[in-house]
Amino acid sequence: MKVFVTEALVIDLDRETWMCRRCGHELGSARKPYKHGMLVRARAPAEVHAPILDASKYDFTFAPDPEWVQLLEYCCPSCGRLAEVEYLPPGHPPAEDIELDLDALKQQWRSRDALTEPTVGPPFAAPAHHHHKQRDGG
């Protein structure tokens, strides 16, 4: 049985593997971080967050300083789907952002029906819009 974990990731509980939700590519053991099976692309922060101020005039331009932060993109090695982006100090190891108790997850899903699409809760219902009367100033 496959369980949706994120918009980009699925766990196959029977085979205990991470999978790309788009193409079904196996990303490795679900008992290890999914990032081990992903392609990683390091990007310069200014590629994503362009400076707002002229760097020749100002020390601080509102773009992240590459000496303090790097962007890491994690993609499926088969179809290229972006699964995660991290902002980390240079040289920092990947963050382990998802750690599941696989045995407990298998137990929970033993009595459930398989899903073909993730469920995200009830449909969105916009709150009623109220018009407020203006008060006369006096």
N, C-alpha and C positions, 0 to 999 in steps of 0.2 A: 504494500500500500504506500502511496505517495502522499506526503504531507507538505503543504505550502508553508514556508518559513518566512520568506520575504517576497517582494515583488519579483526578484530575480532568482531565488533559490528554492529548491524542493529537496526534501529528504525522502529517499526510498527506504522505508523501514524494513522491508524484507531483505534487501541487499545491504542495508546500512551504508548507503552512499549519498553524498551530496550530488545534486544534479542541477544543471542550468534549466530554468523553467521554460526558456524559449526553445532551445534545440534538444534538450534531453541529454546533453553531454555529461558524462560522469566526471565529477571533480575530485573524487577521492573519498576516503573513509569518513563517515559521519561522526566517528569517534575522535576525529582531529579537526582543527579549524579549516573551514571551507577555503580560506585564502591560500592554503598550500597548493590547491589545484587550479588556481587562477593565474592568468597573465597579469603582471604588474607593470604599470607605466608610471614613472616618476615625471611630474610636470613642474615647471617653474611657476611659482605663484603668480607672476605677472602675466602669464599666458591666460589665466583665468580671471584674475582681478587686476585689470589695467590700472595704472596710476591715475589718480584724479588730478593731481597737481604735477607741474613740470619738475622732473627730477633734477634738472640742471639748476633750478632755483631753490628747491626745498629739500631738506634732508628726509622729511616724512611726507610721503605722497599718498597715503592710504592704501597702497599695495603692500601685501605681506612681504616682510623681509626674508629673502631666501636663506640668509644665515640663521634664521630662527625657525622657519617652517618650510616643509616640503609637502607637496600634494602627491598622494599615491592613488592611482585608479586601478581597481581590480576588475578584470574582464574575463568572460568565458573564453577559453582558448580555441573553441570551435567556431562560435558565431560572433564573438566580440561584444556581447551584451555587457553593459556596465552594471556591475553588481554593488559596488561600494566605492566611496571616495573617502580618504582619510587625510587629515591635516595633522602632521606629526613633526616633531623636531628632527632635523637632519640626523640620520644614523639610528634613529629610534626603531626598534623592531615593530612589525605590524601589531596593531591592537587586536586582542582576541575579543571581539564584540558579541559573539554568539557562542554560548556554551550550554548545550542541552543535555539533560539526563536522558540518554537514548533509551535505556531500559524502561524508565517511567513513561516516556512518550509512547513506546510500543504498547505498554500496558493500557494506557488511556485510549489508544486508537483500536485496540483489539475488539471492542464492542461497538465501534462507530462505523457508519457507512463511508465509503471512499468519496472524496470530493473531486469533481472535475474542474472546478474553478474555486478560488479562495472566497470565503465569505468575510465580509467586512462589517457586518451589522445591518440594521434596518436602513431603508432608503432615507436620504437626507430630506428633511422637511424644513423649509425656511420658516423662521418665526414670522408672526403676523407683523405687518408694518403699520405703525401708528403715526398719525399726523397730530402734531401739537398745535393748539391755537396760540396765536401771539397775544400777549397781554398788553393792554393799553398802559402806557406809562403814566398813570396818574390817578 
